[in-house]
Amino acid sequence: MILDLDGMRVYFPYDRIYLEQYQYMRALKRTLDAGGHSLLEMPTGTGKTVCLLSLITSYQHANPGCGKLVYCTRTVPEMDSVMQELGNVL
């Protein structure tokens, strides 16, 4: 699915998106546009990882000079899960 998020194309790997996911990505994009910091919270199982990866990879594509994404996890299995989701996004 391709979404228009404040004028930027966002590639989302699933057929539907929840309102909370859209709002999460929109808040993150506005923070990136402003060059600021953000603390976003969503409950477990609401798709934070896919939202973050979808928005960031699309943002990097639209703004090649914006920098890198550094994603940290507490455990290797958590990172494996993130890498699998990244494969879905890309």
N, C-alpha and C positions, 0 to 999 in steps of 0.2 A: 504494500500500500504506500502511496506517496501522499504526504500531507503538505499543505501550505501552512507554515507557521510564521506568521508576521512577515510574509514575503519570501521566506526561505523554504526550499523543498527539503522535506525530511523523509528519508526512506525508513519505513517501519515494516518489520518482517511479517506481521500478522494481518489477517483480514479485517480485524476490527480493533478499535482503540477505545478505552474507557475515558470518560471525561476527566477523571483525576490524572490519568497518564498524560493527556493533552495539556492540562494545566501545569503539571510538573515540568514538562519540556518547555512550555512557554516561559515559565518563571526562570528556568535555567538559561534559556536563550537571552532573555532580557538582562540577566546578570552578566553573561558573556559580552553582550553588546555594550554594556556600561563599563566593562573592565573591572568589575567589582568582585566581591566574594558572596557566597551563598551557602545557606544551610537549609536543605530541603528534607522533609520527612514524610514518609508514607508507610503504612502498615506492611507487615510481612505478606508476601505473596501478591502484591499489587503491580508488579512489573517495573520496579525501580531500575533494575539493571538494564533491561531492554530499552527503557526510555532514555537512560543516560547514554548508552552506547549509540542508539539511533540518532539522538540529538547531536552528540559530540562528533561522530563521524561525518554527519551531514554538514555540521558547522565548519569542520576542518576542510571539507570539500569546497564549500562556498567561500571560505576565508583561508586560503593556503598559508598565510603567514601568521596564523593565530597561535601556533605553538602545539605542544604535545599534550596528550592525555596520560596522566600517571594514575593508575588504578591499583590500589593496595587492598589486600585481603589479609585476614588473620591466619588462614590455613591454605594448604595446597589444594584440597578438594574444592574450597570456595573459588579459588582462582581457576581451576579446571572448569567449573560451572560458568564462570564469566567468559572464558575463552570459547566455550561451546556456544554461548549466546552471541558472542561477537561474530562467530562463523555464520549464524543465522542472519545477522544484520548486514554483513558484507556479502 
